[in-house]
Amino acid sequence: MDLSIVLVAAVLASLALGVLLAHGICVAMFQIFRIHSRQVAMTRSARTAMKPAVTGGVVEG
């Protein structure tokens, strides 16, 4: 009986550790993606600021 209680406790502790580890990995990856998306947004806004405005798609000349 004592062995089964210890075994159940070990299984639950292992499960909890795995869930916490997976949560930490997900949070870290979302943080990395957030940094990347900010860099992409800054690059896009810099590119659009450098491009001349096209008026109506009509080319004169």
A tleap script that builds the chain and sets N, CA, C and O, in Angstrom:
source leaprc.protein.ff14SB
mol = sequence {
  NMET ASP LEU SER ILE VAL LEU VAL ALA ALA
  VAL LEU ALA SER LEU ALA LEU GLY VAL LEU
  LEU ALA HIE GLY ILE CYS VAL ALA MET PHE
  GLN ILE PHE ARG ILE HIE SER ARG GLN VAL
  ALA MET THR ARG SER ALA ARG THR ALA MET
  LYS PRO ALA VAL THR GLY GLY VAL VAL GLU
  CGLY
}
set mol.1.N position { 0.829 -1.197 0.000 }
set mol.1.CA position { 0.000 0.000 0.000 }
set mol.1.C position { 0.867 1.253 0.000 }
set mol.1.O position { 0.587 2.201 -0.734 }
set mol.2.N position { 1.919 1.265 0.817 }
set mol.2.CA position { 2.789 2.438 0.892 }
set mol.2.C position { 3.512 2.675 -0.426 }
set mol.2.O position { 3.740 3.816 -0.826 }
set mol.3.N position { 3.869 1.587 -1.093 }
set mol.3.CA position { 4.582 1.711 -2.360 }
set mol.3.C position { 3.690 2.331 -3.433 }
set mol.3.O position { 4.167 3.122 -4.248 }
set mol.4.N position { 2.413 1.985 -3.444 }
set mol.4.CA position { 1.512 2.533 -4.461 }
set mol.4.C position { 1.278 4.028 -4.246 }
set mol.4.O position { 1.127 4.771 -5.216 }
set mol.5.N position { 1.247 4.471 -3.007 }
set mol.5.CA position { 1.095 5.904 -2.720 }
set mol.5.C position { 2.316 6.670 -3.210 }
set mol.5.O position { 2.192 7.746 -3.794 }
set mol.6.N position { 3.482 6.115 -2.970 }
set mol.6.CA position { 4.721 6.751 -3.425 }
set mol.6.C position { 4.765 6.771 -4.947 }
set mol.6.O position { 5.179 7.764 -5.545 }
set mol.7.N position { 4.341 5.683 -5.573 }
set mol.7.CA position { 4.331 5.611 -7.029 }
set mol.7.C position { 3.362 6.635 -7.628 }
set mol.7.O position { 3.702 7.310 -8.600 }
set mol.8.N position { 2.184 6.753 -7.066 }
set mol.8.CA position { 1.206 7.737 -7.547 }
set mol.8.C position { 1.740 9.152 -7.350 }
set mol.8.O position { 1.585 9.999 -8.231 }
set mol.9.N position { 2.360 9.415 -6.220 }
set mol.9.CA position { 2.933 10.739 -5.965 }
set mol.9.C position { 4.052 11.045 -6.956 }
set mol.9.O position { 4.166 12.175 -7.430 }
set mol.10.N position { 4.876 10.050 -7.272 }
set mol.10.CA position { 5.961 10.251 -8.233 }
set mol.10.C position { 5.409 10.524 -9.631 }
set mol.10.O position { 5.931 11.375 -10.351 }
set mol.11.N position { 4.364 9.810 -10.010 }
set mol.11.CA position { 3.753 10.030 -11.324 }
set mol.11.C position { 3.149 11.426 -11.403 }
set mol.11.O position { 3.334 12.120 -12.403 }
set mol.12.N position { 2.443 11.842 -10.384 }
set mol.12.CA position { 1.841 13.178 -10.382 }
set mol.12.C position { 2.901 14.276 -10.376 }
set mol.12.O position { 2.739 15.298 -11.043 }
set mol.13.N position { 3.973 14.074 -9.632 }
set mol.13.CA position { 5.057 15.059 -9.614 }
set mol.13.C position { 5.725 15.149 -10.979 }
set mol.13.O position { 6.059 16.240 -11.440 }
set mol.14.N position { 5.917 14.014 -11.621 }
set mol.14.CA position { 6.508 14.001 -12.957 }
set mol.14.C position { 5.599 14.697 -13.961 }
set mol.14.O position { 6.071 15.457 -14.808 }
set mol.15.N position { 4.312 14.444 -13.870 }
set mol.15.CA position { 3.353 15.094 -14.755 }
set mol.15.C position { 3.350 16.605 -14.542 }
set mol.15.O position { 3.340 17.370 -15.506 }
set mol.16.N position { 3.358 17.027 -13.303 }
set mol.16.CA position { 3.370 18.459 -12.998 }
set mol.16.C position { 4.641 19.118 -13.521 }
set mol.16.O position { 4.595 20.228 -14.052 }
set mol.17.N position { 5.766 18.443 -13.373 }
set mol.17.CA position { 7.033 18.988 -13.869 }
set mol.17.C position { 7.006 19.117 -15.391 }
set mol.17.O position { 7.481 20.110 -15.943 }
set mol.18.N position { 6.454 18.118 -16.062 }
set mol.18.CA position { 6.352 18.176 -17.519 }
set mol.18.C position { 5.458 19.304 -17.993 }
set mol.18.O position { 5.774 19.982 -18.970 }
set mol.19.N position { 4.347 19.507 -17.307 }
set mol.19.CA position { 3.428 20.593 -17.673 }
set mol.19.C position { 4.098 21.948 -17.455 }
set mol.19.O position { 3.977 22.840 -18.294 }
set mol.20.N position { 4.795 22.105 -16.349 }
set mol.20.CA position { 5.488 23.371 -16.088 }
set mol.20.C position { 6.597 23.622 -17.106 }
set mol.20.O position { 6.798 24.758 -17.538 }
set mol.21.N position { 7.308 22.580 -17.485 }
set mol.21.CA position { 8.364 22.722 -18.488 }
set mol.21.C position { 7.770 23.115 -19.843 }
set mol.21.O position { 8.293 24.003 -20.516 }
set mol.22.N position { 6.687 22.461 -20.240 }
set mol.22.CA position { 6.033 22.793 -21.508 }
set mol.22.C position { 5.503 24.228 -21.490 }
set mol.22.O position { 5.598 24.938 -22.492 }
set mol.23.N position { 4.955 24.648 -20.370 }
set mol.23.CA position { 4.455 26.021 -20.247 }
set mol.23.C position { 5.604 27.016 -20.390 }
set mol.23.O position { 5.469 28.027 -21.078 }
set mol.24.N position { 6.723 26.735 -19.747 }
set mol.24.CA position { 7.882 27.619 -19.853 }
set mol.24.C position { 8.406 27.722 -21.272 }
set mol.24.O position { 8.782 28.804 -21.723 }
set mol.25.N position { 8.433 26.595 -21.981 }
set mol.25.CA position { 8.887 26.608 -23.373 }
set mol.25.C position { 7.937 27.431 -24.236 }
set mol.25.O position { 8.383 28.214 -25.074 }
set mol.26.N position { 6.635 27.260 -24.039 }
set mol.26.CA position { 5.654 28.030 -24.818 }
set mol.26.C position { 5.771 29.528 -24.554 }
set mol.26.O position { 5.719 30.327 -25.490 }
set mol.27.N position { 5.927 29.910 -23.310 }
set mol.27.CA position { 6.066 31.329 -22.970 }
set mol.27.C position { 7.328 31.903 -23.614 }
set mol.27.O position { 7.303 33.009 -24.152 }
set mol.28.N position { 8.425 31.157 -23.558 }
set mol.28.CA position { 9.679 31.627 -24.160 }
set mol.28.C position { 9.544 31.773 -25.673 }
set mol.28.O position { 10.027 32.752 -26.242 }
set mol.29.N position { 8.900 30.821 -26.324 }
set mol.29.CA position { 8.747 30.901 -27.776 }
set mol.29.C position { 7.830 32.057 -28.179 }
set mol.29.O position { 8.100 32.740 -29.167 }
set mol.30.N position { 6.754 32.285 -27.430 }
set mol.30.CA position { 5.898 33.431 -27.730 }
set mol.30.C position { 6.650 34.745 -27.545 }
set mol.30.O position { 6.418 35.694 -28.294 }
set mol.31.N position { 7.537 34.820 -26.573 }
set mol.31.CA position { 8.350 36.019 -26.372 }
set mol.31.C position { 9.281 36.235 -27.567 }
set mol.31.O position { 9.444 37.360 -28.040 }
set mol.32.N position { 9.890 35.151 -28.050 }
set mol.32.CA position { 10.767 35.255 -29.223 }
set mol.32.C position { 9.963 35.704 -30.439 }
set mol.32.O position { 10.419 36.563 -31.194 }
set mol.33.N position { 8.769 35.132 -30.643 }
set mol.33.CA position { 7.939 35.532 -31.778 }
set mol.33.C position { 7.511 36.984 -31.666 }
set mol.33.O position { 7.412 37.676 -32.680 }
set mol.34.N position { 7.256 37.460 -30.454 }
set mol.34.CA position { 6.867 38.855 -30.257 }
set mol.34.C position { 8.017 39.783 -30.657 }
set mol.34.O position { 7.798 40.798 -31.318 }
set mol.35.N position { 9.236 39.434 -30.256 }
set mol.35.CA position { 10.405 40.236 -30.635 }
set mol.35.C position { 10.555 40.243 -32.151 }
set mol.35.O position { 10.811 41.289 -32.748 }
set mol.36.N position { 10.395 39.072 -32.776 }
set mol.36.CA position { 10.534 38.971 -34.228 }
set mol.36.C position { 9.461 39.795 -34.942 }
set mol.36.O position { 9.760 40.483 -35.918 }
set mol.37.N position { 8.228 39.734 -34.471 }
set mol.37.CA position { 7.157 40.479 -35.136 }
set mol.37.C position { 7.377 41.983 -35.009 }
set mol.37.O position { 7.043 42.733 -35.926 }
set mol.38.N position { 7.928 42.427 -33.896 }
set mol.38.CA position { 8.236 43.861 -33.757 }
set mol.38.C position { 9.330 44.275 -34.735 }
set mol.38.O position { 9.262 45.360 -35.313 }
set mol.39.N position { 10.338 43.423 -34.926 }
set mol.39.CA position { 11.399 43.739 -35.876 }
set mol.39.C position { 10.854 43.802 -37.298 }
set mol.39.O position { 11.228 44.689 -38.066 }
set mol.40.N position { 9.980 42.874 -37.652 }
set mol.40.CA position { 9.381 42.875 -38.986 }
set mol.40.C position { 8.526 44.122 -39.180 }
set mol.40.O position { 8.561 44.733 -40.248 }
set mol.41.N position { 7.769 44.501 -38.174 }
set mol.41.CA position { 6.928 45.697 -38.276 }
set mol.41.C position { 7.787 46.947 -38.448 }
set mol.41.O position { 7.447 47.828 -39.237 }
set mol.42.N position { 8.886 47.027 -37.723 }
set mol.42.CA position { 9.773 48.186 -37.865 }
set mol.42.C position { 10.390 48.225 -39.256 }
set mol.42.O position { 10.513 49.299 -39.845 }
set mol.43.N position { 10.779 47.072 -39.790 }
set mol.43.CA position { 11.360 47.017 -41.129 }
set mol.43.C position { 10.334 47.430 -42.178 }
set mol.43.O position { 10.657 48.180 -43.100 }
set mol.44.N position { 9.116 46.952 -42.046 }
set mol.44.CA position { 8.067 47.310 -43.010 }
set mol.44.C position { 7.738 48.792 -42.956 }
set mol.44.O position { 7.551 49.422 -43.997 }
set mol.45.N position { 7.664 49.351 -41.766 }
set mol.45.CA position { 7.350 50.774 -41.672 }
set mol.45.C position { 8.496 51.616 -42.212 }
set mol.45.O position { 8.260 52.684 -42.778 }
set mol.46.N position { 9.726 51.160 -42.051 }
set mol.46.CA position { 10.866 51.891 -42.606 }
set mol.46.C position { 10.853 51.817 -44.128 }
set mol.46.O position { 11.180 52.798 -44.796 }
set mol.47.N position { 10.480 50.672 -44.683 }
set mol.47.CA position { 10.420 50.534 -46.143 }
set mol.47.C position { 9.309 51.390 -46.731 }
set mol.47.O position { 9.504 52.021 -47.770 }
set mol.48.N position { 8.149 51.423 -46.087 }
set mol.48.CA position { 7.045 52.220 -46.630 }
set mol.48.C position { 7.327 53.708 -46.499 }
set mol.48.O position { 6.831 54.500 -47.300 }
set mol.49.N position { 8.106 54.101 -45.515 }
set mol.49.CA position { 8.458 55.512 -45.371 }
set mol.49.C position { 9.428 55.936 -46.469 }
set mol.49.O position { 9.458 57.108 -46.845 }
set mol.50.N position { 10.221 54.998 -46.987 }
set mol.50.CA position { 11.209 55.321 -48.012 }
set mol.50.C position { 10.617 55.299 -49.417 }
set mol.50.O position { 11.153 55.955 -50.310 }
set mol.51.N position { 9.525 54.563 -49.642 }
set mol.51.CA position { 8.932 54.456 -50.974 }
set mol.51.C position { 8.131 55.716 -51.296 }
set mol.51.O position { 7.460 56.266 -50.423 }
set mol.52.N position { 8.200 56.179 -52.561 }
set mol.52.CA position { 7.356 57.319 -52.943 }
set mol.52.C position { 5.900 56.874 -53.051 }
set mol.52.O position { 5.608 55.722 -53.374 }
set mol.53.N position { 5.017 57.787 -52.782 }
set mol.53.CA position { 3.588 57.481 -52.832 }
set mol.53.C position { 3.137 57.365 -54.279 }
set mol.53.O position { 3.502 58.192 -55.115 }
set mol.54.N position { 2.357 56.359 -54.572 }
set mol.54.CA position { 1.804 56.170 -55.907 }
set mol.54.C position { 0.381 56.705 -55.876 }
set mol.54.O position { -0.423 56.311 -55.031 }
set mol.55.N position { 0.077 57.614 -56.814 }
set mol.55.CA position { -1.247 58.235 -56.814 }
set mol.55.C position { -2.117 57.571 -57.868 }
set mol.55.O position { -1.932 57.803 -59.062 }
set mol.56.N position { -3.030 56.776 -57.452 }
set mol.56.CA position { -4.011 56.186 -58.349 }
set mol.56.C position { -3.464 55.152 -59.312 }
set mol.56.O position { -4.210 54.657 -60.157 }
set mol.57.N position { -2.222 54.815 -59.218 }
set mol.57.CA position { -1.643 53.813 -60.092 }
set mol.57.C position { -1.428 54.290 -61.520 }
set mol.57.O position { -1.177 53.472 -62.404 }
set mol.58.N position { -1.520 55.593 -61.767 }
set mol.58.CA position { -1.346 56.138 -63.111 }
set mol.58.C position { 0.091 56.609 -63.268 }
set mol.58.O position { 0.601 57.379 -62.454 }
set mol.59.N position { 0.733 56.136 -64.323 }
set mol.59.CA position { 2.108 56.548 -64.596 }
set mol.59.C position { 2.063 57.638 -65.650 }
set mol.59.O position { 1.509 57.449 -66.733 }
set mol.60.N position { 2.646 58.769 -65.328 }
set mol.60.CA position { 2.643 59.888 -66.268 }
set mol.60.C position { 3.880 59.808 -67.148 }
set mol.60.O position { 4.933 59.329 -66.728 }
set mol.61.N position { 3.731 60.291 -68.384 }
set mol.61.CA position { 4.903 60.383 -69.231 }
set mol.61.C position { 4.727 59.730 -70.481 }
set mol.61.O position { 5.640 59.724 -71.307 }
savepdb mol mol.pdb
quit
